[in-house]
Amino acid sequence: MITLRSICLVPALFATALPSHAAATPDTHVHVIVSLVDNASQGIVPVPAKIGNGDDPRTNLYWGALYGVKTFLSKADGWRKLGCEQEISDTILERCEFAWKDKLTVTAEAYRGRRIDQAMLDFMQQAATPPNPAKREMVVFIGHDGLMDEQNQPIVNRFPKHAEHDKQAVVLACMSNMFFANHLRAAGSKPVVTTHSFMAPEAYVLEAVARGFANGASEEELRSSAGIAYAKYQHISAKAGKSVFGAKKSG
């Protein structure tokens, strides 16, 4: 069994035919950037080789494993996988589209593990881009907190700056409030769900937050939903689960 500590001690086509009740594309969208866990290049306590190969999304802990984004959203209640494309580029190994009921669409992209720098940069560029006025948009990063690794520090100098807008941002990675929140504010976005401790960035948290976003939940409700889902799957108390998440100003 992969423990929380082993994962996270980090020195871890909508054009498809739809049911009649969902004839139109929902105006709520979540873009998810998943940096595949990679034993070889990331500053993590290694996980088993089968799930720790950042070049193979099929079995990767954060994509193809039981609680990986692709597998979990494909099977979760109320969700449909609309389609997937492989080998988008040398960096993006797979892109999948999902829908939840008739309320939400999700685009999820699996980034090669050793290109976590590009995954973080693309996430920040998405966060800095103001949302389409006709849509409600959220951007999510899932994976190892690469800003904890010294070799990735130079990427911070390339993070974009932008005037404040209302795109919501989520970072499911260890200690992400400390490492990402201020950069997200400088990019103009709202860091609504970040973390204050080590954690396992698995897809049940994403699923809970995405459903809350589709239903118009407040920032506090989104964090609460994240904590409740985390507690359920980590077999800890709701209080302990909720304590992991926040969007408080760091420092």
N, C-alpha and C positions, 0 to 999 in steps of 0.2 A: 504494500500500500504506500502511495506517495503521501508523505506527511506535509502539513503546512510549512513546517520549518525547512524541509528539504527542497520545497518548491521555491520558497520566498526569501531565504537568507541570501541576500544579494550582495556579495563583495566582488534571483528568480523572478425574369425577363418578363419584367412585369407584363410584357406582351403575351405571356402565356395565358391560355384560356382560364377565365375566372368564373366563380359562381355568379349567378344572376344578381345576388345582393351586393356584389363587389365589382360592379361593371366599370367604375371609374377608379383611377389611381388615387389612393389616399393623399391628402396634402400634408401628411406628417412623415418625415423621413429621418432615419438614423444611419450615419456612415460610420462603419467600424473598421479601424485599422488594427490588425492583429500581427504583432511581431512574434513569429514562431520561436518557441524556446529552443535554445541551441547550446548544448554542453560545450562545444568546441570554442565558441567565440564570446559567450556572455559570462559575466562575473557571477555565476550562480553555483550553489552546491549541486553537483551533477544529479540529474534524474536518470532513470533507466534509459539505455541507449535507444530503445524502440520509440520512446515518446520524446526523446531529447535531440532528435536529428532535425536541425533547422532547415534542411533542404528537402524534407519529406512531409508535406502537409497531411498526407493520408493518415498517419498515426501520431502526429504531433500533439503534445499535451494540450495546447491551446487551440487546436483546430479539429483534428480528426479523432482524438480520444473521446472517452465517454462524456466528459464535461467541456470538451472543446466547442468552439462556436458553431462550426458546421454541423457536427453531430447533434449537439443539444438542441439547436433551433429547428433542425429537421424533424425532431421527434416531440418537441414540447407541445402541450395542449394548445390548440387554437392557431398554431403556426403552420405555414406551408413553405416548402422550398420551391421557389419559382424556377430556378435554374442556376447552373454554375459554368464557368469558363476556366480552363487551365492555361497556365503559361502565358499570362497577360504580358509579362516582361521578364527580364532576368531577375528582377527584384520582387515582383508580385507574382506569386506562384499559382494562386487561384482566387477567383472572385465569385461570390455567390449572392443571390438575391432571395430574400425571404419576405413573407407578409404575415402580419398578425391580424386575423379577422379581416374587416374592411377598413381598419383604422390606421394602419402603419405599414411602411415598407422599410426594409433594412438592406443595405449593401455592405457586405463584409469582405475584406481583402486580407489574404494571408501573405505576409511579407517574409522573405527569406531571413532566417534567423541572424545571419551575420551582417545583414543590412538593417539592423535595428536603428542605426543613425538616420537612414533615409525614412524609415517608418515614423520616427519621432518628428522629423522635419516635415513630412507630408501631413501628419496629424496637426502640427502647429499651423501650417499653411491653411488647412481646412478650417481650423478654429479662427483664424484671422479673417477669413472670407465672410463678409456679411451674408446672412441668410436670404434666400429668395423671398421677396415680400409676399408671394402667393403661397408660401409653405412654412411649416414649422420644422426646423432642422436642428439636429443634435449631432455632434461628432464624438467618437469614443476611441480611446487607445486602450488596448489590452496586451499585456505581456510583462516581461521583465522591465524594471525601472532602469533603463539604460543610462540615465543621467547619474546614477550611482557609480558607473564605471568611468575611470579616469580617461580612457581612450575616446569616450564619447563627449567629453566636456566641450571641445571646440565647436560642436554643432550648435551650442547655445548662441553663439555669435551670429548664426544665420537664422535664428528664430525671427519671424516677422513681427512688426509692430503695427497697430491699427487703432483707430478711434473706437470707442466703446460701441458695441452693438449687442443684439440679444440672442446670438447663437449660444446654446448651452453646450458645455464640454464636460466629458467624463474621462477620468484616468483610472483604470483598474490595474494598478501596479503597486508594488510595495512603497509605502511612504510617499505617495505621489503628491500629497498636499505640500510637503516641504520642497519637493523638486520641480513641480510643474505649475502650481497655482499662480504664482506671481507672473510667470511667463505667459500664462493664458490671459491674465488680466491685461498685460501689456499688449497682447494681440487683440484685445477688444472683446473677448468672449467671456462667458460666465462659467467658472469652474464649479458646477453644481454638485458633482459627486467625485470626491477625491478620497484618499486614504491617509490615515494617521499612524499606521503600524504595518508590519509585515502582513501579507495576506496572499491567498491563492486567487489569482485573477481568472476565475473560471466563469463559464457562460451563464450559469444560473443567475448571477448578479446582473449581467447584461440584460437577460430576459426580463427580470423584474423591473429594472430601470426603464427599459424600452416600453413595456406595457404601461407603466406609470406616466411616461412622457406622452404616449398616445392618448391617455385619458385626462391629460391636462393637470397632472399632479404638481403641487408646489415643490420648490427645492427641498424643503424639509421632508415632505412626503416621499420624494425620490430617494433621499438618503435613508429614510426609515425602511422603505421597501428593499433597498440594497442590503441593509443590515439584517432584516428578517430572513431574506433568502440566504444570506451567508450563514446565518445561525442554523438554519434548517439543514443545509448540506454539510456544514462543518461539525454539526452535533454539539453546538455550544448554546449558551443562553441567548435570548433575544437581546438582552442588555449588552452582552459581550459582542454580539454581532454588530449592533448599531454603533458601538464605540469605535469600530474600525473606520467608519465613513464620516466625512464631513466636507465642508467647503469654507472653513474658517481661514481668515488671513493668516499666512504664516509669519513667523517672527514676532 
